[in-house]
Each structure stands twice: as C-alpha cells, then as structure tokens.
Amino acid sequence: LLKVLSRIDSILRSPRAPPLIFRPSKGPVQNYIKENGQGCGFEHLPLTIEMWADQLVALKDLHRSLRKLSLELLPWNTADPQDKRESIRVEDLQLTVDAILEELEHKEKNSQPLSLQTLSAIVSHFQKLFDVNSLNGVYPRMNEVYIKLEEMTNAMRNLHELLELDSSAPPTVVVDTVGKLCDIINKNVTEQVQQLLGTQDIHSIINKLEEHECFFPPFQALVQDLLCLLEISNVDDILPAVQNLK
C-alpha cells in the first residue's frame, strides 16, 4: 500500500501534474506519516483523487456536449470512434473543437452577404429573361421554368438512351443524329415508292398516282356492287363465288 501511495504521491509532485493540486501537509500528521526519513504527505491524496474522478466525469459530459454541437454544425461527420471508448481523452475533445473551429472559419470566408442592390439586380434580370411583369409572378415563373427544365432534361435523357449516345453528348449532337435518322427514313420511303411503282422518275410517279386516282374509284364501286350482289363480305371470296355460278 505504501508503494502505491508513494507512486501516486510522486505523480502528484511531478512537473506534469496540474498546478495547485499538490498541497504538502503541515502539522503532526506530516511528522507521523514518514518512512525512511522521507515525507510523503499521503493525507492529501484522497481529496486529489476524488477531484480527478470528478474531472473525468465532467470530461465525459463535456464530450457529449461537444458531440451535440458537432452534429449541429457538421451533420455529415457522423463518425465518432470515441463513443465506443470507456474513457475520453483531452486530445479527443481538442480534435472535435478544432474541426468545429475549422468549419466556422470556412463558413466565414465563403459567406459573403449580398447587398440589397445585388439581390434586386438578380430579380430584375430574372424578370427580363422570363418576361415577368411583377414581383408576385417571380415565384410562379420559377416553378414553371423548373418544371420545363425537368421535362427537357428527361426528354434529352430518353433521346440519349434511344439513340445510344453518351450521356455527355450535347443537344447539337442529338439533333444531328435525329436529322440523319429522318434522312435515312425518307430515303427508304422514296426507294420503296419507286420500287412499288416501278419507276425512278418523279414525274412518272405523279402520272401513275393520277392514273390511280382516276381508276380506283370506279374499281372500288364495282367491287362493292359485286360484294352486295354475291352476298359476300370478303374481296377474296368474289372469284370463288363467280366460278360457282358457272
């Protein structure tokens, strides 16, 4: 026990001990508790250790308070390895305080309050860009612009996927690609019409279409009369019905 007390007493007397903690005893108790001619002053140890215990408890309370403050100022910093420790070190608290101070300094540097004149100029510029006549119409037009922007963004995203383009491709590339597809489709349609009518000359195509317009109405009327006369409803049944009449 004396060795333990001597060790504690040496810690209290060391230069690393907090100031004004060690108080050498005076009076008959000091003379009574001596060993090998060395004064120990052990009678002050319970009060000192009790005070240190209170400080350790207060250190935990301070850590909880700093933790709450850190979550308010640094909500993204959720990691706190000290929560799993039984004891809290001063170094842990200092790190938390340093992080909070660094964030406050960063906010002060980046937070440059805009003047009323600047804010007024921004609102006026928005009104000119989007044809807003009054301040009351600014918020509705903002919502309208936001909705239109979302629609355009979704449309461009869908076009990128349909055309198999990279998502970073600008709108001009999308428009050019759609134009090329339209040219290909129109070319294919023209070729199909030419093959169908058996001609490569546009004037011949026009003549054939005019002939079709002259021929088709009487032919259609004839077919309708045959369907009614033969009491059938399908054009394919006309020929078999006529053959059965022989």
Sequence and secondary structure as in RCSB ss.txt:
>XXXX:A:sequence
LLKVLSRIDSILRSPRAPPLIFRPSKGPVQNYIKENGQGCGFEHLPLTIEMWADQLVALKDLHRSLRKLSLELLP
WNTADPQDKRESIRVEDLQLTVDAILEELEHKEKNSQPLSLQTLSAIVSHFQKLFDVNSLNGVYPRMNEVYIKLE
EMTNAMRNLHELLELDSSAPPTVVVDTVGKLCDIINKNVTEQVQQLLGTQDIHSIINKLEEHECFFPPFQALVQD
LLCLLEISNVDDILPAVQNLK
>XXXX:A:secstr
 HHHHHHHHHHHHSTTS TT      SHHHHHSEETTEE  GGGHHHHHHHHHHHHHHHHHHHHHHHHHHHHH T
T    GGGG SS  HHHHHHHHHHHHHHHHHHHHH     HHHHHHHHHHHHHHTT  SGGGHHHHHHHHHHHHH
HHHHHHHHHHHHTT  TT  HHHHHHHHHHHHHHHHHHHHHHHHHHHT   HHHHHHHHHHHHHHHHHHHHHHHH
HHHHHT   GGGHHHHHHHT 
